[in-house]
Amino acid sequence: MTAGLNLFEQQARNRRLTVAWLALFILFFAWLGFGGDLAFYLAAASRTEGQVAYRFPWIGVVVTSIAAIVAWVSWRKGPQQVLWSTGARELVAPQTLEEKQLVNVVEEMAIAAGLPKPKTYVIDDPDPNAFATGRDATTACIAVTTGLLAVVNREELQAVVAHEMGHVRNLDVRLMTLIASLVGVIVVLSNGMGRMLRGSGSLLGGRGRKGGGPLLVAAAIVFVLWVITLILAPFISRIMAMAVSRDREYLADATGAELTRNPGALASALQKIETHEAPTTHIKEGAAHLCIADPLGRDVNLKDGRLADLLATHPPMAKRITRLKGMAFQQLKAAGQLPAS
Amino acid sequence: MGLIVFLIVVVVVLVWVASAYNGLIALKNQTVNAWKQIDVQLKRRHDLIPNLVNTVKGSMNFEKDTLQAVVDARSKAMASGGGVKETAAAEGALSGALGKLFVVMERYPDLKSSQNVRDLQEELSSTENKIAFARQLYNDVATGYNTKQQQFPTNLVAGLARAEHAELWELEDKAEGAVPQVDLSLQKPQG
């Protein structure tokens, strides 16, 4: 679906989506906070027959400020936290030939993309995988596992790094960092508020019945809606985050192929990554949507269909490889020649 | 009423001219910057070559010509002027000579297994790649710049922005593409 978009359309789309997510997030918290206030306000008003006993929207103000603070912190610290959680170490002074190659390849791809060189990280994990994170091109980090360095050749490593550089250039890293931090806040707050509610459920119960009337009904409706959003929010936000991430893999594949002008290398790299498939033990669920291949080795990513489309963070590997091979074929046809080596 | 409409039109046109002008200037600077990126990598290659030559000199006494070709191509490339065409030709010849040297080096297992040589070779082939990618970016950016100054209506302000056609770095097939083939098909292994 996004394969036809060019770079600038994709960047613009990512910027729009970033704004949309922020707006949605603010609205959600406004509802979470002030909706709760409204329910209490209506309940209080129904008890005291029009006299307002409950004025200041405490819940709204508190929830919104907590959300803003937590989101800001995870936006600033998110990339480092992801890297830290995977045990990645930054490659400052490469020692082995493989490490030197990695640093060189990252530099090459930064030049091809016309971007500053991202920081390079290595994760000691035998499963081949890679991911990119950061807020923009200047704070971007690219991490690969030692397993990847062991199985792929130079060309394939270049293709994988180009795919990650594609995420950086298309501003996917920014959107994914933002979404990860927002989803995190939603989950934390929804859990916390759920617990708080169980303690204070009596506020709306028994005592209110004396007053009764339409105000109390309204209060009950608002309250029920409020609780439902509270319960569903984590699931919905996760599913939305997955959809956003899945969409971007095809495009990063295409951008990577555009940078190296060598789609065949990425196809064979993906094939190697797939055959060595095993859960990447060092990469936790929080970073799964960032990786080039699903580190959790979930079957759902291999299938095609409604449920898979909803739950997978990555498109089916076979589909990605087929698309890349198609690109490689087109390239050969355009050049009118067979592979050089 | 007519005056207001006229003023609005004038303001709109001025805003457009300013934004088109700024867009062209931005593209021009991007093109210049992309060219500088190539320059950086070319310099790096020029710096690396003496190391390589010194390292392999001892083991490759029989391949003096190949080594000499690299040294000559390097000094020619360093002496060449700033134009896109001359640089492209001289650097293309240097790439060809280097490619030839790498092919010849394959015949010396001692050389290939030496850690020092392998590191140097990685550095040089990475630099070759960086040159190629910098060139790719330059050509993309320059094409965008050229297209913009020719397209209507931006072409109307091209003169104002002193926009000039940016020359692309064309690959010379005979210099770069064909060299490995020459080595593999025409040259018989010696000794």
Boltz contact constraints between the chains, C-beta under 6 A:
constraints:
  - contact:
      token1: [A, 100]
      token2: [B, 122]
      max_distance: 6.0
  - contact:
      token1: [A, 104]
      token2: [B, 126]
      max_distance: 6.0
  - contact:
      token1: [A, 108]
      token2: [B, 129]
      max_distance: 6.0
  - contact:
      token1: [A, 108]
      token2: [B, 130]
      max_distance: 6.0
  - contact:
      token1: [A, 108]
      token2: [B, 133]
      max_distance: 6.0
  - contact:
      token1: [A, 111]
      token2: [B, 130]
      max_distance: 6.0
  - contact:
      token1: [A, 111]
      token2: [B, 133]
      max_distance: 6.0
  - contact:
      token1: [A, 111]
      token2: [B, 134]
      max_distance: 6.0
  - contact:
      token1: [A, 112]
      token2: [B, 133]
      max_distance: 6.0
  - contact:
      token1: [A, 114]
      token2: [B, 137]
      max_distance: 6.0
